[in-house]
Structures are given as structure tokens and as C-alpha cells.
Amino acid sequence: MDHTTLGATDESISRIGFGGMPLSIQGRPSTEQARRTINAAIDAGINFLDTADVYCIDDSDLGHNERLLASTVRERSDREQIRIATKAGMRRPNGTWTYDGSPSHIREACEASLRALGVEQIFLYQFHVPDPNVRFEDSVEAFAQLQRDAKIRYVGLSNVSLEQLDVARGIVAIESVQNRLNPYFRESIDVARGCAERGITFLAYSPVGGGRLAKKLPQFDVLQRIAKAHHASVHAVTLAWVRQQSPSVVPIPGASTPEHATDSAKSIDVVLTPGEMAEIDGTEFSRA
């Protein structure tokens, strides 16, 4: 597995990460299968795991994914090399997804995540999504204060524009931006490239589309043809396309089976030619 550094830090993370969300939301696999999936990802060379307090069924289940990842990693002999990133800024009342970027909530969520992860300091703490009802700068300042208090080591953002990123950088050092990026949704390609210019890691979530859209990928002839040429899966080819959008990109695909986790890790060996990249660029990926 190739590695890169997180932002401007000297922290080494795998060029493919692992997104824990599918293991804890509605339709999640058994705990045993979830643990096997996490271990398969790490065994394949992935050392960067992404989670959030709201990766759960509802607000009575907060921290489920954090506890799952942490308890699995804790049993491994290589646990000191594994990095877990989490987030704050949302709630899950009755299973819905709502914003809460208030400083008070961010502080409370941080304390809960510290307990769920069983650590004294969170490796990378990300602002999950800007809250339209809270001044963006106030939310970011809450993360800056948590860093000053040594509750978190590094700060990241999620679901932001380059303009918001630059506002946040005026308050605290930002090491990562996590936005959606896949062939169906390409609106963050400019953000990924802007992150490279700023020396910031771009974490691509839903890099194969997520759920129904991920299952549609084999329907596209261009992916089938390129996958055959590389002796790889269409999902691995898609991850390669996402990764090659910018030197800053680290895809963080989710998985609910060990086989999918291993396939995602193997995608690091797929390097698309400029012609193959152009073919995928020029293909319309219908979401219908």
C-alpha cells in the first residue's frame, strides 16, 4: 500500500482509507462480519479509518461506529500504526440527519467521541457539515479551541467549498477536506485540486457512488472495458479514477464485507492511462 502524509503534518496515512459508515447505519452487518471487514481492510494495508459520532441508527445509538472501530483496532498488535478520524456537527434524532454546528454541541460531541474511541486525544477531528443556523467561523473556532486544549491533534473540514476552506484556514490549520467525489458527482473536483495547491489532503467519500449507485457501475461499458484491461474490478477502476483527480486525493470507500474491503485496498495498484481517464471523464454516468 502506498502512503502519503496528512496535510502539512508528518503523519503517514495509506493512499486508500476506509469509511466505517456502512457498518453502523440501517441495514448494517452483524458485529462479527463488521469486525472481519475492518480487519481485512487493515490487513490489506489500510491504516486510515474514517468514522463519525452519527454513524449509527439514531440518537440512542450515537458513537456506534466509533466504538466498533476502536474496539476492533484495540485487539490488533499493530494498533499503534492505525489512525482513526471522526467528526462532529450533526445529530440523529429519530434516525434523521440534522445539523448542529454550535460550539456547545461540538464540545459535548468531542467529549463523547473521546470516550467512544477510548483515547485522550482524537487524531483528526472534522467539522461534519456547515450549519446554516450557526456562523461558520464560530463552529471552526470551537475546533480550534479543542486543539488548543489538546483534545484533538489535527482539524479537518467536510462538505465545504474552497471559499469556506480559506475562511477556516484563517482561524486554524486545516489538514484535510472530506467531500463527495465519484463519477456520478463531480462537483468537488475543483476542491480536490485546490486542496493540492494548498497542501491539504482531500478525503473522497462515496468514491464509488454509495449504495444503489455503486451497484450500477458494472452497467457502464467503459468501466468494464478498462477493468478487463487492468485485470481489476470496475469498483477498483472507479477508485483509481477518483484517486488520480489530484495528488491530494485519498479515497475512503466503505465496505460491509471483507471481500469489498480487500478489493478497495487493491485498487492502489490500478493506474489509469491519460486516455482511460479521458474516456471516463467523457462518459455521462446516469443516476437514474
HELIX and SHEET records of a PDB file:
HELIX    1   1 MET A   21  LEU A   23  5                                   3    
HELIX    2   2 THR A   31  ASP A   43  1                                  13    
HELIX    3   3 HIS A   64  ARG A   74  1                                  11    
HELIX    4   4 ARG A   79  GLN A   81  5                                   3    
HELIX    5   5 PRO A   93  GLY A   95  5                                   3    
HELIX    6   6 PRO A  103  LEU A  117  1                                  15    
HELIX    7   7 PHE A  136  ARG A  148  1                                  13    
HELIX    8   8 LEU A  162  ARG A  169  1                                   8    
HELIX    9   9 ILE A  189  ARG A  198  1                                  10    
HELIX   10  10 GLY A  211  LYS A  216  1                                   6    
HELIX   11  11 LEU A  217  GLN A  219  5                                   3    
HELIX   12  12 ASP A  221  HIS A  230  1                                  10    
HELIX   13  13 VAL A  234  ARG A  243  1                                  10    
HELIX   14  14 PRO A  258  LYS A  266  1                                   9    
HELIX   15  15 SER A  267  ASP A  269  5                                   3    
HELIX   16  16 PRO A  274  ASP A  281  1                                   8    
SHEET    1   A 2 HIS A   3  THR A   5  0                                        
SHEET    2   A 2 SER A  12  SER A  14 -1                                        
SHEET    1   B 8 PHE A  18  GLY A  19  0                                        
SHEET    2   B 8 PHE A  48  ASP A  50  1                                        
SHEET    3   B 8 ARG A  83  ALA A  88  1                                        
SHEET    4   B 8 ILE A 122  PHE A 127  1                                        
SHEET    5   B 8 ILE A 152  SER A 158  1                                        
SHEET    6   B 8 ILE A 174  ARG A 180  1                                        
SHEET    7   B 8 THR A 201  TYR A 205  1                                        
SHEET    8   B 8 VAL A 249  PRO A 251  1                                        
SHEET    1   C 2 MET A  90  ARG A  91  0                                        
SHEET    2   C 2 THR A  98  TYR A  99 -1                                        
END                                                                             
